Amino acid sequence: MNKMEPLTSTELLNVLRLAKLESERDHAMLLICYGHAMRASECGSLLLSDVSVKDQTIRIKRAKGSLDTVEKLMPNSNRLLDERKTLENWLRLRPTDSPYLFTSRKHHQLTRVQVHRIYRYYAIKAGVFRKNSHRSEFSPTFHAATFSSRYS
């Protein structure tokens, strides 16, 4: 079995930069998912009501028996890593006829497979996709290493 390696800061920024160039939704989704160590299924099931713009928080309904969490949306001087501004931008653009925060083209919930495909698309484009990885790079243990100091 291959050892999973976290993305370097440069690799992560490349993925986020490419996502931002193509899609505000994809940039926001990948940033929030990575920054809060979310599983792909957790990210796809986020509801608009899970976000509090006023309090700058996001409620995450954790899967696999983990406790739900309410976490702060983090500002950052690097616009690619600024969760607050990125999410505010997406909220201005997102379709209004769906309860889901990140929607499919048909305004439905994104499945975990769709979330994985979106990540894979940008990771391949950035040249950082690790083909031989047997586990998802959306794993919470993966993110713990990547975000140990929250976008340091």
C-alpha positions as CSV (number, residue, x, y, z in Angstrom):
1,M,0.0,0.0,0.0
2,N,1.3,3.4,-0.9
3,K,1.8,6.1,1.8
4,M,-0.4,9.1,1.4
5,E,1.6,12.3,1.1
6,P,0.0,15.7,1.9
7,L,0.1,18.4,-0.7
8,T,2.8,21.0,-0.1
9,S,1.7,24.6,0.3
10,T,2.8,25.4,-3.2
11,E,0.8,22.4,-4.6
12,L,-2.3,23.4,-2.7
13,L,-2.0,27.0,-3.9
14,N,-1.7,25.8,-7.5
15,V,-4.8,23.6,-7.2
16,L,-6.8,26.5,-5.6
17,R,-5.5,29.0,-8.2
18,L,-6.6,26.8,-11.1
19,A,-10.0,26.2,-9.5
20,K,-10.5,30.0,-8.9
21,L,-9.7,30.7,-12.6
22,E,-12.4,28.3,-13.7
23,S,-15.1,28.3,-11.0
24,E,-15.9,30.2,-7.9
25,R,-17.9,27.2,-6.7
26,D,-15.0,24.8,-7.1
27,H,-12.5,27.2,-5.5
28,A,-14.8,27.8,-2.5
29,M,-15.7,24.1,-2.2
30,L,-12.1,22.9,-2.3
31,L,-10.9,25.6,0.1
32,I,-13.6,24.9,2.7
33,C,-13.3,21.1,2.3
34,Y,-9.5,21.2,2.8
35,G,-9.5,23.9,5.4
36,H,-11.9,22.1,7.7
37,A,-10.7,18.6,7.0
38,M,-13.9,17.5,5.6
39,R,-14.7,14.2,3.9
40,A,-16.0,14.6,0.3
41,S,-19.5,13.4,1.5
42,E,-19.5,16.0,4.2
43,C,-18.6,18.8,1.8
44,G,-21.2,17.8,-0.7
45,S,-24.0,17.7,1.9
46,L,-23.3,21.2,3.3
47,L,-26.5,23.3,3.4
48,L,-26.8,27.0,2.9
49,S,-28.2,27.1,6.4
50,D,-24.9,25.6,7.7
51,V,-23.2,28.9,7.0
52,S,-23.5,32.0,9.2
53,V,-22.2,35.0,7.4
54,K,-22.9,37.2,10.4
55,D,-20.9,35.0,12.8
56,Q,-18.4,33.9,10.1
57,T,-18.9,30.2,11.0
58,I,-19.8,27.0,9.3
59,R,-21.5,24.0,10.8
60,I,-20.2,20.7,9.6
61,K,-22.2,17.5,10.1
62,R,-19.4,15.0,10.5
63,A,-19.8,11.5,9.1
64,K,-18.8,8.1,10.5
65,G,-19.9,8.8,14.0
66,S,-17.8,11.9,14.5
67,L,-19.3,14.8,16.4
68,D,-20.7,17.8,14.4
69,T,-18.6,20.9,14.7
70,V,-19.1,24.7,14.3
71,E,-15.9,26.2,13.0
72,K,-14.8,29.8,12.2
73,L,-14.3,30.8,8.6
74,M,-10.7,32.0,8.5
75,P,-9.6,35.3,6.8
76,N,-6.2,35.3,5.1
77,S,-4.1,37.9,3.3
78,N,-3.8,35.5,0.4
79,R,-7.0,35.7,-1.5
80,L,-6.8,32.1,-2.5
81,L,-6.9,31.1,1.2
82,D,-9.3,33.6,2.5
83,E,-12.3,31.5,3.5
84,R,-14.5,34.5,4.4
85,K,-14.2,36.4,1.1
86,T,-14.2,33.2,-1.0
87,L,-17.4,32.0,0.5
88,E,-19.0,35.5,0.3
89,N,-18.1,35.6,-3.4
90,W,-19.7,32.2,-4.0
91,L,-22.8,33.1,-2.1
92,R,-23.3,36.1,-4.4
93,L,-23.1,33.9,-7.4
94,R,-24.7,30.6,-6.4
95,P,-28.1,29.6,-7.6
96,T,-30.8,30.5,-5.2
97,D,-33.2,27.6,-5.8
98,S,-31.3,24.9,-3.8
99,P,-30.8,24.4,-0.1
100,Y,-27.2,23.0,-0.8
101,L,-24.2,25.3,-0.4
102,F,-22.3,23.7,-3.3
103,T,-24.6,22.5,-6.1
104,S,-24.4,20.5,-9.2
105,R,-25.2,22.0,-12.6
106,K,-28.8,20.9,-12.1
107,H,-28.8,22.6,-8.6
108,H,-28.8,19.3,-6.7
109,Q,-26.5,18.1,-4.0
110,L,-23.0,17.1,-5.0
111,T,-22.2,13.5,-4.3
112,R,-18.9,12.4,-2.8
113,V,-17.9,11.0,-6.2
114,Q,-18.6,14.4,-7.9
115,V,-16.5,16.2,-5.2
116,H,-13.7,13.7,-5.8
117,R,-13.9,14.2,-9.5
118,I,-13.7,18.0,-9.1
119,Y,-10.6,17.7,-6.9
120,R,-9.0,15.2,-9.2
121,Y,-9.6,17.5,-12.2
122,Y,-7.7,20.4,-10.7
123,A,-5.0,18.2,-9.1
124,I,-4.3,16.6,-12.5
125,K,-4.3,20.1,-14.1
126,A,-1.8,21.3,-11.4
127,G,0.3,18.3,-11.9
128,V,-0.1,17.1,-8.3
129,F,-2.5,14.2,-8.6
130,R,-1.0,11.1,-7.1
131,K,-2.3,8.2,-9.2
132,N,-1.1,5.4,-6.9
133,S,-2.8,6.7,-3.8
134,H,-5.2,4.1,-2.6
135,R,-7.0,6.4,-0.2
136,S,-8.8,9.6,-0.9
137,E,-6.9,12.8,-0.5
138,F,-9.9,14.2,1.3
139,S,-9.2,12.1,4.3
140,P,-9.2,13.9,7.7
141,T,-5.7,12.5,8.6
142,F,-4.4,13.9,5.3
143,H,-5.7,17.3,6.2
144,A,-4.3,17.2,9.7
145,A,-0.8,17.2,8.2
146,T,-1.6,19.7,5.5
147,F,-3.3,22.3,7.7
148,S,-1.6,21.8,11.0
149,S,-1.1,25.5,11.4
150,R,-4.2,26.5,9.3
151,Y,-2.6,27.8,6.1
152,S,0.7,28.8,7.7
